[in-house]
Amino acid sequence: MQVFTFFCVESDGSVPRFDVAPFADDNAARRRAFELIDMHHRCDLIEVWRGATRVFDVPAHRSVAAA
């Protein structure tokens, strides 16, 4: 198991919440990042770190309905 840290980055660059959890691999961590982005609607992206290494980002894909 590897320990991943998930940072919720808001539009102003602040990080009001984070999550730390062990996962077997990057794919499992990516699934968790998508869960977090769905739960925290103010997040513009989730930064995923393994130790001191930034592994990947998961951006929020919010569509705006056409008028």
mmCIF file of the N, C-alpha and C atoms, coordinates in Angstrom:
data_MODEL
# 
_entry.id   MODEL 
# 
loop_
_atom_site.group_PDB 
_atom_site.id 
_atom_site.type_symbol 
_atom_site.label_atom_id 
_atom_site.label_alt_id 
_atom_site.label_comp_id 
_atom_site.label_asym_id 
_atom_site.label_entity_id 
_atom_site.label_seq_id 
_atom_site.pdbx_PDB_ins_code 
_atom_site.Cartn_x 
_atom_site.Cartn_y 
_atom_site.Cartn_z 
_atom_site.occupancy 
_atom_site.B_iso_or_equiv 
_atom_site.pdbx_formal_charge 
_atom_site.auth_seq_id 
_atom_site.auth_comp_id 
_atom_site.auth_asym_id 
_atom_site.auth_atom_id 
_atom_site.pdbx_PDB_model_num 
ATOM 1   N N  . MET A 1 1  ? 0.840   -1.194 0.000   1.00 0.00 ? 1  MET A N  1 
ATOM 2   C CA . MET A 1 1  ? 0.000   0.000  0.000   1.00 0.00 ? 1  MET A CA 1 
ATOM 3   C C  . MET A 1 1  ? 0.879   1.249  0.000   1.00 0.00 ? 1  MET A C  1 
ATOM 4   N N  . GLN A 1 2  ? 0.386   2.252  -0.697  1.00 0.00 ? 2  GLN A N  1 
ATOM 5   C CA . GLN A 1 2  ? 1.052   3.543  -0.751  1.00 0.00 ? 2  GLN A CA 1 
ATOM 6   C C  . GLN A 1 2  ? 0.122   4.589  -0.143  1.00 0.00 ? 2  GLN A C  1 
ATOM 7   N N  . VAL A 1 3  ? 0.674   5.581  0.500   1.00 0.00 ? 3  VAL A N  1 
ATOM 8   C CA . VAL A 1 3  ? -0.137  6.636  1.101   1.00 0.00 ? 3  VAL A CA 1 
ATOM 9   C C  . VAL A 1 3  ? -0.213  7.816  0.133   1.00 0.00 ? 3  VAL A C  1 
ATOM 10  N N  . PHE A 1 4  ? -1.436  8.237  -0.154  1.00 0.00 ? 4  PHE A N  1 
ATOM 11  C CA . PHE A 1 4  ? -1.702  9.350  -1.058  1.00 0.00 ? 4  PHE A CA 1 
ATOM 12  C C  . PHE A 1 4  ? -2.351  10.487 -0.269  1.00 0.00 ? 4  PHE A C  1 
ATOM 13  N N  . THR A 1 5  ? -2.018  11.724 -0.680  1.00 0.00 ? 5  THR A N  1 
ATOM 14  C CA . THR A 1 5  ? -2.663  12.900 -0.115  1.00 0.00 ? 5  THR A CA 1 
ATOM 15  C C  . THR A 1 5  ? -3.424  13.593 -1.235  1.00 0.00 ? 5  THR A C  1 
ATOM 16  N N  . PHE A 1 6  ? -4.671  13.952 -0.939  1.00 0.00 ? 6  PHE A N  1 
ATOM 17  C CA . PHE A 1 6  ? -5.569  14.567 -1.910  1.00 0.00 ? 6  PHE A CA 1 
ATOM 18  C C  . PHE A 1 6  ? -5.873  15.983 -1.432  1.00 0.00 ? 6  PHE A C  1 
ATOM 19  N N  . PHE A 1 7  ? -5.490  16.988 -2.224  1.00 0.00 ? 7  PHE A N  1 
ATOM 20  C CA . PHE A 1 7  ? -5.724  18.381 -1.863  1.00 0.00 ? 7  PHE A CA 1 
ATOM 21  C C  . PHE A 1 7  ? -6.838  18.953 -2.727  1.00 0.00 ? 7  PHE A C  1 
ATOM 22  N N  . CYS A 1 8  ? -7.857  19.503 -2.088  1.00 0.00 ? 8  CYS A N  1 
ATOM 23  C CA . CYS A 1 8  ? -8.955  20.170 -2.781  1.00 0.00 ? 8  CYS A CA 1 
ATOM 24  C C  . CYS A 1 8  ? -8.552  21.621 -3.021  1.00 0.00 ? 8  CYS A C  1 
ATOM 25  N N  . VAL A 1 9  ? -8.319  21.978 -4.269  1.00 0.00 ? 9  VAL A N  1 
ATOM 26  C CA . VAL A 1 9  ? -7.894  23.331 -4.613  1.00 0.00 ? 9  VAL A CA 1 
ATOM 27  C C  . VAL A 1 9  ? -9.104  24.097 -5.151  1.00 0.00 ? 9  VAL A C  1 
ATOM 28  N N  . GLU A 1 10 ? -9.413  25.219 -4.493  1.00 0.00 ? 10 GLU A N  1 
ATOM 29  C CA . GLU A 1 10 ? -10.537 26.039 -4.926  1.00 0.00 ? 10 GLU A CA 1 
ATOM 30  C C  . GLU A 1 10 ? -10.074 27.089 -5.936  1.00 0.00 ? 10 GLU A C  1 
ATOM 31  N N  . SER A 1 11 ? -11.016 27.813 -6.530  1.00 0.00 ? 11 SER A N  1 
ATOM 32  C CA . SER A 1 11 ? -10.710 28.753 -7.615  1.00 0.00 ? 11 SER A CA 1 
ATOM 33  C C  . SER A 1 11 ? -9.743  29.854 -7.204  1.00 0.00 ? 11 SER A C  1 
ATOM 34  N N  . ASP A 1 12 ? -9.701  30.206 -5.930  1.00 0.00 ? 12 ASP A N  1 
ATOM 35  C CA . ASP A 1 12 ? -8.777  31.249 -5.469  1.00 0.00 ? 12 ASP A CA 1 
ATOM 36  C C  . ASP A 1 12 ? -7.404  30.689 -5.087  1.00 0.00 ? 12 ASP A C  1 
ATOM 37  N N  . GLY A 1 13 ? -7.209  29.386 -5.296  1.00 0.00 ? 13 GLY A N  1 
ATOM 38  C CA . GLY A 1 13 ? -5.936  28.747 -4.994  1.00 0.00 ? 13 GLY A CA 1 
ATOM 39  C C  . GLY A 1 13 ? -5.818  28.211 -3.582  1.00 0.00 ? 13 GLY A C  1 
ATOM 40  N N  . SER A 1 14 ? -6.835  28.461 -2.777  1.00 0.00 ? 14 SER A N  1 
ATOM 41  C CA . SER A 1 14 ? -6.797  27.966 -1.397  1.00 0.00 ? 14 SER A CA 1 
ATOM 42  C C  . SER A 1 14 ? -7.066  26.462 -1.352  1.00 0.00 ? 14 SER A C  1 
ATOM 43  N N  . VAL A 1 15 ? -6.624  25.841 -0.272  1.00 0.00 ? 15 VAL A N  1 
ATOM 44  C CA . VAL A 1 15 ? -6.812  24.403 -0.059  1.00 0.00 ? 15 VAL A CA 1 
ATOM 45  C C  . VAL A 1 15 ? -7.477  24.222 1.307   1.00 0.00 ? 15 VAL A C  1 
ATOM 46  N N  . PRO A 1 16 ? -8.807  24.341 1.351   1.00 0.00 ? 16 PRO A N  1 
ATOM 47  C CA . PRO A 1 16 ? -9.504  24.276 2.637   1.00 0.00 ? 16 PRO A CA 1 
ATOM 48  C C  . PRO A 1 16 ? -9.677  22.859 3.191   1.00 0.00 ? 16 PRO A C  1 
ATOM 49  N N  . ARG A 1 17 ? -9.427  21.858 2.363   1.00 0.00 ? 17 ARG A N  1 
ATOM 50  C CA . ARG A 1 17 ? -9.591  20.475 2.851   1.00 0.00 ? 17 ARG A CA 1 
ATOM 51  C C  . ARG A 1 17 ? -8.629  19.555 2.128   1.00 0.00 ? 17 ARG A C  1 
ATOM 52  N N  . PHE A 1 18 ? -8.298  18.490 2.823   1.00 0.00 ? 18 PHE A N  1 
ATOM 53  C CA . PHE A 1 18 ? -7.443  17.467 2.230   1.00 0.00 ? 18 PHE A CA 1 
ATOM 54  C C  . PHE A 1 18 ? -7.800  16.128 2.844   1.00 0.00 ? 18 PHE A C  1 
ATOM 55  N N  . ASP A 1 19 ? -7.351  15.084 2.199   1.00 0.00 ? 19 ASP A N  1 
ATOM 56  C CA . ASP A 1 19 ? -7.625  13.721 2.641   1.00 0.00 ? 19 ASP A CA 1 
ATOM 57  C C  . ASP A 1 19 ? -6.330  12.925 2.477   1.00 0.00 ? 19 ASP A C  1 
ATOM 58  N N  . VAL A 1 20 ? -6.055  12.051 3.407   1.00 0.00 ? 20 VAL A N  1 
ATOM 59  C CA . VAL A 1 20 ? -4.884  11.178 3.338   1.00 0.00 ? 20 VAL A CA 1 
ATOM 60  C C  . VAL A 1 20 ? -5.377  9.750  3.496   1.00 0.00 ? 20 VAL A C  1 
ATOM 61  N N  . ALA A 1 21 ? -4.976  8.883  2.560   1.00 0.00 ? 21 ALA A N  1 
ATOM 62  C CA . ALA A 1 21 ? -5.451  7.501  2.608   1.00 0.00 ? 21 ALA A CA 1 
ATOM 63  C C  . ALA A 1 21 ? -4.500  6.574  1.861   1.00 0.00 ? 21 ALA A C  1 
ATOM 64  N N  . PRO A 1 22 ? -4.421  5.318  2.305   1.00 0.00 ? 22 PRO A N  1 
ATOM 65  C CA . PRO A 1 22 ? -3.595  4.336  1.600   1.00 0.00 ? 22 PRO A CA 1 
ATOM 66  C C  . PRO A 1 22 ? -4.375  3.682  0.456   1.00 0.00 ? 22 PRO A C  1 
ATOM 67  N N  . PHE A 1 23 ? -3.685  3.462  -0.657  1.00 0.00 ? 23 PHE A N  1 
ATOM 68  C CA . PHE A 1 23 ? -4.272  2.767  -1.798  1.00 0.00 ? 23 PHE A CA 1 
ATOM 69  C C  . PHE A 1 23 ? -3.225  1.858  -2.418  1.00 0.00 ? 23 PHE A C  1 
ATOM 70  N N  . ALA A 1 24 ? -3.681  0.839  -3.100  1.00 0.00 ? 24 ALA A N  1 
ATOM 71  C CA . ALA A 1 24 ? -2.787  -0.146 -3.702  1.00 0.00 ? 24 ALA A CA 1 
ATOM 72  C C  . ALA A 1 24 ? -1.990  0.431  -4.862  1.00 0.00 ? 24 ALA A C  1 
ATOM 73  N N  . ASP A 1 25 ? -2.611  1.369  -5.619  1.00 0.00 ? 25 ASP A N  1 
ATOM 74  C CA . ASP A 1 25 ? -1.932  1.890  -6.801  1.00 0.00 ? 25 ASP A CA 1 
ATOM 75  C C  . ASP A 1 25 ? -2.534  3.225  -7.216  1.00 0.00 ? 25 ASP A C  1 
ATOM 76  N N  . ASP A 1 26 ? -1.967  3.817  -8.268  1.00 0.00 ? 26 ASP A N  1 
ATOM 77  C CA . ASP A 1 26 ? -2.435  5.111  -8.762  1.00 0.00 ? 26 ASP A CA 1 
ATOM 78  C C  . ASP A 1 26 ? -3.881  5.056  -9.247  1.00 0.00 ? 26 ASP A C  1 
ATOM 79  N N  . ASN A 1 27 ? -4.285  3.949  -9.843  1.00 0.00 ? 27 ASN A N  1 
ATOM 80  C CA . ASN A 1 27 ? -5.661  3.842  -10.349 1.00 0.00 ? 27 ASN A CA 1 
ATOM 81  C C  . ASN A 1 27 ? -6.672  3.906  -9.222  1.00 0.00 ? 27 ASN A C  1 
ATOM 82  N N  . ALA A 1 28 ? -6.394  3.245  -8.116  1.00 0.00 ? 28 ALA A N  1 
ATOM 83  C CA . ALA A 1 28 ? -7.294  3.297  -6.957  1.00 0.00 ? 28 ALA A CA 1 
ATOM 84  C C  . ALA A 1 28 ? -7.327  4.716  -6.387  1.00 0.00 ? 28 ALA A C  1 
ATOM 85  N N  . ALA A 1 29 ? -6.173  5.372  -6.349  1.00 0.00 ? 29 ALA A N  1 
ATOM 86  C CA . ALA A 1 29 ? -6.113  6.751  -5.870  1.00 0.00 ? 29 ALA A CA 1 
ATOM 87  C C  . ALA A 1 29 ? -6.888  7.679  -6.804  1.00 0.00 ? 29 ALA A C  1 
ATOM 88  N N  . ARG A 1 30 ? -6.801  7.436  -8.102  1.00 0.00 ? 30 ARG A N  1 
ATOM 89  C CA . ARG A 1 30 ? -7.555  8.255  -9.064  1.00 0.00 ? 30 ARG A CA 1 
ATOM 90  C C  . ARG A 1 30 ? -9.060  8.116  -8.846  1.00 0.00 ? 30 ARG A C  1 
ATOM 91  N N  . ARG A 1 31 ? -9.523  6.906  -8.585  1.00 0.00 ? 31 ARG A N  1 
ATOM 92  C CA . ARG A 1 31 ? -10.953 6.711  -8.309  1.00 0.00 ? 31 ARG A CA 1 
ATOM 93  C C  . ARG A 1 31 ? -11.371 7.513  -7.081  1.00 0.00 ? 31 ARG A C  1 
ATOM 94  N N  . ARG A 1 32 ? -10.535 7.514  -6.043  1.00 0.00 ? 32 ARG A N  1 
ATOM 95  C CA . ARG A 1 32 ? -10.831 8.294  -4.837  1.00 0.00 ? 32 ARG A CA 1 
ATOM 96  C C  . ARG A 1 32 ? -10.866 9.786  -5.146  1.00 0.00 ? 32 ARG A C  1 
ATOM 97  N N  . ALA A 1 33 ? -9.963  10.259 -5.987  1.00 0.00 ? 33 ALA A N  1 
ATOM 98  C CA . ALA A 1 33 ? -9.947  11.674 -6.356  1.00 0.00 ? 33 ALA A CA 1 
ATOM 99  C C  . ALA A 1 33 ? -11.252 12.067 -7.047  1.00 0.00 ? 33 ALA A C  1 
ATOM 100 N N  . PHE A 1 34 ? -11.766 11.200 -7.916  1.00 0.00 ? 34 PHE A N  1 
ATOM 101 C CA . PHE A 1 34 ? -13.044 11.485 -8.573  1.00 0.00 ? 34 PHE A CA 1 
ATOM 102 C C  . PHE A 1 34 ? -14.187 11.497 -7.565  1.00 0.00 ? 34 PHE A C  1 
ATOM 103 N N  . GLU A 1 35 ? -14.156 10.615 -6.572  1.00 0.00 ? 35 GLU A N  1 
ATOM 104 C CA . GLU A 1 35 ? -15.166 10.640 -5.510  1.00 0.00 ? 35 GLU A CA 1 
ATOM 105 C C  . GLU A 1 35 ? -15.115 11.963 -4.757  1.00 0.00 ? 35 GLU A C  1 
ATOM 106 N N  . LEU A 1 36 ? -13.918 12.407 -4.434  1.00 0.00 ? 36 LEU A N  1 
ATOM 107 C CA . LEU A 1 36 ? -13.761 13.656 -3.685  1.00 0.00 ? 36 LEU A CA 1 
ATOM 108 C C  . LEU A 1 36 ? -14.231 14.857 -4.490  1.00 0.00 ? 36 LEU A C  1 
ATOM 109 N N  . ILE A 1 37 ? -13.920 14.911 -5.772  1.00 0.00 ? 37 ILE A N  1 
ATOM 110 C CA . ILE A 1 37 ? -14.334 16.045 -6.594  1.00 0.00 ? 37 ILE A CA 1 
ATOM 111 C C  . ILE A 1 37 ? -15.852 16.081 -6.711  1.00 0.00 ? 37 ILE A C  1 
ATOM 112 N N  . ASP A 1 38 ? -16.494 14.911 -6.681  1.00 0.00 ? 38 ASP A N  1 
ATOM 113 C CA . ASP A 1 38 ? -17.957 14.849 -6.709  1.00 0.00 ? 38 ASP A CA 1 
ATOM 114 C C  . ASP A 1 38 ? -18.571 15.282 -5.377  1.00 0.00 ? 38 ASP A C  1 
ATOM 115 N N  . MET A 1 39 ? -17.884 15.014 -4.274  1.00 0.00 ? 39 MET A N  1 
ATOM 116 C CA . MET A 1 39 ? -18.395 15.362 -2.939  1.00 0.00 ? 39 MET A CA 1 
ATOM 117 C C  . MET A 1 39 ? -18.199 16.837 -2.603  1.00 0.00 ? 39 MET A C  1 
ATOM 118 N N  . HIS A 1 40 ? -17.116 17.424 -3.067  1.00 0.00 ? 40 HIS A N  1 
ATOM 119 C CA . HIS A 1 40 ? -16.755 18.792 -2.697  1.00 0.00 ? 40 HIS A CA 1 
ATOM 120 C C  . HIS A 1 40 ? -16.887 19.693 -3.920  1.00 0.00 ? 40 HIS A C  1 
ATOM 121 N N  . HIS A 1 41 ? -18.051 20.244 -4.101  1.00 0.00 ? 41 HIS A N  1 
ATOM 122 C CA . HIS A 1 41 ? -18.377 20.975 -5.322  1.00 0.00 ? 41 HIS A CA 1 
ATOM 123 C C  . HIS A 1 41 ? -17.636 22.300 -5.472  1.00 0.00 ? 41 HIS A C  1 
ATOM 124 N N  . ARG A 1 42 ? -17.024 22.797 -4.413  1.00 0.00 ? 42 ARG A N  1 
ATOM 125 C CA . ARG A 1 42 ? -16.265 24.047 -4.524  1.00 0.00 ? 42 ARG A CA 1 
ATOM 126 C C  . ARG A 1 42 ? -14.845 23.806 -5.022  1.00 0.00 ? 42 ARG A C  1 
ATOM 127 N N  . CYS A 1 43 ? -14.432 22.563 -5.075  1.00 0.00 ? 43 CYS A N  1 
ATOM 128 C CA . CYS A 1 43 ? -13.081 22.251 -5.559  1.00 0.00 ? 43 CYS A CA 1 
ATOM 129 C C  . CYS A 1 43 ? -13.015 22.426 -7.071  1.00 0.00 ? 43 CYS A C  1 
ATOM 130 N N  . ASP A 1 44 ? -11.989 23.118 -7.524  1.00 0.00 ? 44 ASP A N  1 
ATOM 131 C CA . ASP A 1 44 ? -11.746 23.224 -8.965  1.00 0.00 ? 44 ASP A CA 1 
ATOM 132 C C  . ASP A 1 44 ? -10.901 22.073 -9.457  1.00 0.00 ? 44 ASP A C  1 
ATOM 133 N N  . LEU A 1 45 ? -10.082 21.527 -8.557  1.00 0.00 ? 45 LEU A N  1 
ATOM 134 C CA . LEU A 1 45 ? -9.320  20.344 -8.904  1.00 0.00 ? 45 LEU A CA 1 
ATOM 135 C C  . LEU A 1 45 ? -8.834  19.670 -7.638  1.00 0.00 ? 45 LEU A C  1 
ATOM 136 N N  . ILE A 1 46 ? -8.509  18.413 -7.777  1.00 0.00 ? 46 ILE A N  1 
ATOM 137 C CA . ILE A 1 46 ? -7.891  17.636 -6.703  1.00 0.00 ? 46 ILE A CA 1 
ATOM 138 C C  . ILE A 1 46 ? -6.463  17.349 -7.139  1.00 0.00 ? 46 ILE A C  1 
ATOM 139 N N  . GLU A 1 47 ? -5.509  17.802 -6.323  1.00 0.00 ? 47 GLU A N  1 
ATOM 140 C CA . GLU A 1 47 ? -4.104  17.435 -6.539  1.00 0.00 ? 47 GLU A CA 1 
ATOM 141 C C  . GLU A 1 47 ? -3.848  16.152 -5.763  1.00 0.00 ? 47 GLU A C  1 
ATOM 142 N N  . VAL A 1 48 ? -3.222  15.188 -6.403  1.00 0.00 ? 48 VAL A N  1 
ATOM 143 C CA . VAL A 1 48 ? -2.927  13.908 -5.758  1.00 0.00 ? 48 VAL A CA 1 
ATOM 144 C C  . VAL A 1 48 ? -1.416  13.764 -5.630  1.00 0.00 ? 48 VAL A C  1 
ATOM 145 N N  . TRP A 1 49 ? -0.982  13.533 -4.398  1.00 0.00 ? 49 TRP A N  1 
ATOM 146 C CA . TRP A 1 49 ? 0.443   13.419 -4.080  1.00 0.00 ? 49 TRP A CA 1 
ATOM 147 C C  . TRP A 1 49 ? 0.738   12.074 -3.450  1.00 0.00 ? 49 TRP A C  1 
ATOM 148 N N  . ARG A 1 50 ? 1.900   11.541 -3.763  1.00 0.00 ? 50 ARG A N  1 
ATOM 149 C CA . ARG A 1 50 ? 2.436   10.348 -3.090  1.00 0.00 ? 50 ARG A CA 1 
ATOM 150 C C  . ARG A 1 50 ? 3.734   10.809 -2.453  1.00 0.00 ? 50 ARG A C  1 
ATOM 151 N N  . GLY A 1 51 ? 3.707   11.003 -1.150  1.00 0.00 ? 51 GLY A N  1 
ATOM 152 C CA . GLY A 1 51 ? 4.863   11.575 -0.472  1.00 0.00 ? 51 GLY A CA 1 
ATOM 153 C C  . GLY A 1 51 ? 5.091   12.989 -0.972  1.00 0.00 ? 51 GLY A C  1 
ATOM 154 N N  . ALA A 1 52 ? 6.312   13.294 -1.399  1.00 0.00 ? 52 ALA A N  1 
ATOM 155 C CA . ALA A 1 52 ? 6.653   14.630 -1.891  1.00 0.00 ? 52 ALA A CA 1 
ATOM 156 C C  . ALA A 1 52 ? 6.485   14.765 -3.399  1.00 0.00 ? 52 ALA A C  1 
ATOM 157 N N  . THR A 1 53 ? 5.899   13.746 -4.039  1.00 0.00 ? 53 THR A N  1 
ATOM 158 C CA . THR A 1 53 ? 5.739   13.750 -5.497  1.00 0.00 ? 53 THR A CA 1 
ATOM 159 C C  . THR A 1 53 ? 4.287   13.989 -5.880  1.00 0.00 ? 53 THR A C  1 
ATOM 160 N N  . ARG A 1 54 ? 4.069   15.025 -6.686  1.00 0.00 ? 54 ARG A N  1 
ATOM 161 C CA . ARG A 1 54 ? 2.727   15.275 -7.236  1.00 0.00 ? 54 ARG A CA 1 
ATOM 162 C C  . ARG A 1 54 ? 2.523   14.282 -8.364  1.00 0.00 ? 54 ARG A C  1 
ATOM 163 N N  . VAL A 1 55 ? 1.552   13.384 -8.181  1.00 0.00 ? 55 VAL A N  1 
ATOM 164 C CA . VAL A 1 55 ? 1.352   12.279 -9.112  1.00 0.00 ? 55 VAL A CA 1 
ATOM 165 C C  . VAL A 1 55 ? 0.455   12.687 -10.284 1.00 0.00 ? 55 VAL A C  1 
ATOM 166 N N  . PHE A 1 56 ? -0.676  13.309 -9.989  1.00 0.00 ? 56 PHE A N  1 
ATOM 167 C CA . PHE A 1 56 ? -1.594  13.769 -11.035 1.00 0.00 ? 56 PHE A CA 1 
ATOM 168 C C  . PHE A 1 56 ? -2.624  14.711 -10.436 1.00 0.00 ? 56 PHE A C  1 
ATOM 169 N N  . ASP A 1 57 ? -3.378  15.379 -11.307 1.00 0.00 ? 57 ASP A N  1 
ATOM 170 C CA . ASP A 1 57 ? -4.494  16.242 -10.914 1.00 0.00 ? 57 ASP A CA 1 
ATOM 171 C C  . ASP A 1 57 ? -5.774  15.690 -11.519 1.00 0.00 ? 57 ASP A C  1 
ATOM 172 N N  . VAL A 1 58 ? -6.871  15.902 -10.814 1.00 0.00 ? 58 VAL A N  1 
ATOM 173 C CA . VAL A 1 58 ? -8.186  15.558 -11.346 1.00 0.00 ? 58 VAL A CA 1 
ATOM 174 C C  . VAL A 1 58 ? -9.010  16.842 -11.333 1.00 0.00 ? 58 VAL A C  1 
ATOM 175 N N  . PRO A 1 59 ? -9.232  17.440 -12.509 1.00 0.00 ? 59 PRO A N  1 
ATOM 176 C CA . PRO A 1 59 ? -10.015 18.681 -12.565 1.00 0.00 ? 59 PRO A CA 1 
ATOM 177 C C  . PRO A 1 59 ? -11.511 18.401 -12.470 1.00 0.00 ? 59 PRO A C  1 
ATOM 178 N N  . ALA A 1 60 ? -12.225 19.387 -11.952 1.00 0.00 ? 60 ALA A N  1 
ATOM 179 C CA . ALA A 1 60 ? -13.684 19.313 -11.939 1.00 0.00 ? 60 ALA A CA 1 
ATOM 180 C C  . ALA A 1 60 ? -14.181 19.646 -13.329 1.00 0.00 ? 60 ALA A C  1 
ATOM 181 N N  . HIS A 1 61 ? -15.006 18.817 -13.872 1.00 0.00 ? 61 HIS A N  1 
ATOM 182 C CA . HIS A 1 61 ? -15.588 19.069 -15.193 1.00 0.00 ? 61 HIS A CA 1 
ATOM 183 C C  . HIS A 1 61 ? -17.040 19.419 -14.995 1.00 0.00 ? 61 HIS A C  1 
ATOM 184 N N  . ARG A 1 62 ? -17.269 20.698 -14.875 1.00 0.00 ? 62 ARG A N  1 
ATOM 185 C CA . ARG A 1 62 ? -18.644 21.175 -14.671 1.00 0.00 ? 62 ARG A CA 1 
ATOM 186 C C  . ARG A 1 62 ? -19.112 21.830 -15.965 1.00 0.00 ? 62 ARG A C  1 
ATOM 187 N N  . SER A 1 63 ? -20.201 21.335 -16.451 1.00 0.00 ? 63 SER A N  1 
ATOM 188 C CA . SER A 1 63 ? -20.732 21.925 -17.679 1.00 0.00 ? 63 SER A CA 1 
ATOM 189 C C  . SER A 1 63 ? -21.803 22.943 -17.317 1.00 0.00 ? 63 SER A C  1 
ATOM 190 N N  . VAL A 1 64 ? -21.861 23.995 -18.090 1.00 0.00 ? 64 VAL A N  1 
ATOM 191 C CA . VAL A 1 64 ? -22.861 25.037 -17.892 1.00 0.00 ? 64 VAL A CA 1 
ATOM 192 C C  . VAL A 1 64 ? -23.909 24.835 -18.964 1.00 0.00 ? 64 VAL A C  1 
ATOM 193 N N  . ALA A 1 65 ? -25.159 24.753 -18.532 1.00 0.00 ? 65 ALA A N  1 
ATOM 194 C CA . ALA A 1 65 ? -26.245 24.527 -19.493 1.00 0.00 ? 65 ALA A CA 1 
ATOM 195 C C  . ALA A 1 65 ? -26.402 25.761 -20.384 1.00 0.00 ? 65 ALA A C  1 
ATOM 196 N N  . ALA A 1 66 ? -26.573 25.516 -21.640 1.00 0.00 ? 66 ALA A N  1 
ATOM 197 C CA . ALA A 1 66 ? -26.775 26.610 -22.595 1.00 0.00 ? 66 ALA A CA 1 
ATOM 198 C C  . ALA A 1 66 ? -28.159 27.212 -22.391 1.00 0.00 ? 66 ALA A C  1 
ATOM 199 N N  . ALA A 1 67 ? -28.220 28.508 -22.484 1.00 0.00 ? 67 ALA A N  1 
ATOM 200 C CA . ALA A 1 67 ? -29.510 29.197 -22.288 1.00 0.00 ? 67 ALA A CA 1 
ATOM 201 C C  . ALA A 1 67 ? -30.349 29.153 -23.532 1.00 0.00 ? 67 ALA A C  1 
# 
